[in-house]
Amino acid sequence: MENTRYNFIFSLLVSFIVISTLAVSGSAFITKNSNNNKKLHTKVISDRFVSNGRVIMESSKKRAAKDELSKPDVDEVLYINEKMEYSLTTFCVPRHYSDYLTSILIPNGLIMNRIEKMAASIIANYSFSASSRGEKKNLHMICVLKGASTFFFALMEKMRLLHQHTEADYVPFTFDFIRVSSYVGTSSTGNVKISDGTSVKELKNKDILVVEDIVETGNTLKKLLPVLESHGPSSIKVATLLEKRIPNGCGYKADFVGFSIPDKFVVGYCLDYNEIFRELEHICIINEKGIEKWAE
């Protein structure tokens, strides 16, 4: 009787050990397969996003490997590659433009969210620089007309809202306008014309942020910045919504960049082709039919 009881207890212990071992092994097997499935799922999603032309954030090293023309100094630049385009039927496009566009490069919602992130970066940058000097100096923003105006007002509104909900006791920014032009048709001439605003010359000891719509050859800023520097500002930085990767640029890199885009002629969000397309809310690629229709 005593032996039978001991045998029963021993059998229970052996069964418990076997069941525990199987449970641990099964858990490890499930975890391993789960991880493999996650990796596979991630790869499939990644491939689908690339093939469908979604926007992906890439590191500077990956960008440089893909495109030697693109070497941003900041990893936060949102890189739009050659295949990243949306069908015109994906978003709302005015009927009077739909026949003259190839595709949507950057939809309005993405533009607005990216501008909000840029606004936060700019505020953080200038708040830090002011506190490090022990001063409370407001930022003086200069909009380069006309193309940057929509971006400029959206950026200011985002900055205003972000500043409004802080304990900061200083005026966040003042602003002015300057007219600079270098375009004829679809290409930059390199012949930059500058028309000063009413108070552009009152820049002494101010922190200046020049707001541009797009940096391409860099010729516009190459001519504009020395003019502004001649009036003795404390600092000058540049924020641009777009930075185009082109082979004949001067190599100028803005301090704050929304999107790095391929070498395609874009319109919309106040970027124009002979004054057309400015009111289009998305950034789109114009087609040959559009270029011919509104050619000067």
C-alpha positions, 0 to 999 in steps of 0.5 A: 500500500505504501509503495503504491502511494509513493509510485502514484506521487512519483508518477504525478511529479514526472507528469508535472515535469513533462507537461512543464517542459512541453509548455515552455517549449511550445511557448518558445516555438510560438514566440519564435514563429510570432517574431518571424511572422512579424518580420515577414508582415513588416517586410510585406507592409514595407514593400507595399508602401514603397510600391504604392508610393507612400511617404517613408522617413529614411536616414541620411545614409539610406538617402545618400545611397539611393541618391547622391544628389540628396545629402541632407544635414538633418535626418528629419527631412522627409524624403520623397523618392521618384516613385512616390506619387498619388493618383489624381482620383485619390484626393479632391482635385479641381476639375479645371486642373485635372487634365493638366496634372500627372499626379499628386506628389504631396497631399495637403494633409501631409503638408499641414502635419509636416508644417506643424512639426517644422513649427515645433522645431523652429520654436524649440531652436530659437527658444533655446538659442535665446535662453542660452544668451540670457535674452528674450529676443523675438524672431523676425520672419521674412516671407519670400513672395509670392510662392512662399506665402501659403506656407508662410502663413500656415507656418506662422499659425502653427507657431502661434498656436504652439507658443500660445500654450506655453508659459513664455512671456515674450512675443514669438515673432514679427514678420515682413515680406520681400519679393524675389523672382528668378523663374521664367516658365518651368526653369530658374534663369539664375537672374535674381531680382530682389524688391525690398519690403518696407522695413527689410532694412531694419534688421540690425541685431535681429534673428532672421528666418527667411521662409521660402517655398522651394530651394532648387538651384540655390541661386535665389538665396545665394543672391538674397542672403548677402543683401540681408546680411549687409543690414547687420542681423544677429543671425539668418536661417532659412526654412523651406517647404521643399528642397529639390534634388537637382544636378546643377544646384549650388549645394545650398542647404536650408536650416529647416526643410519640409520635404526633399523632392525629386527633380520634377516641376511641381505646382500647387500650394502657392507654387505656380506655373506662370501664375496658374495653380497657386490655389491648388491645395496639394503639391502636384506634378504638371504634365506636358499638356498643362505646360503647353496650355499656360506657356507664355 
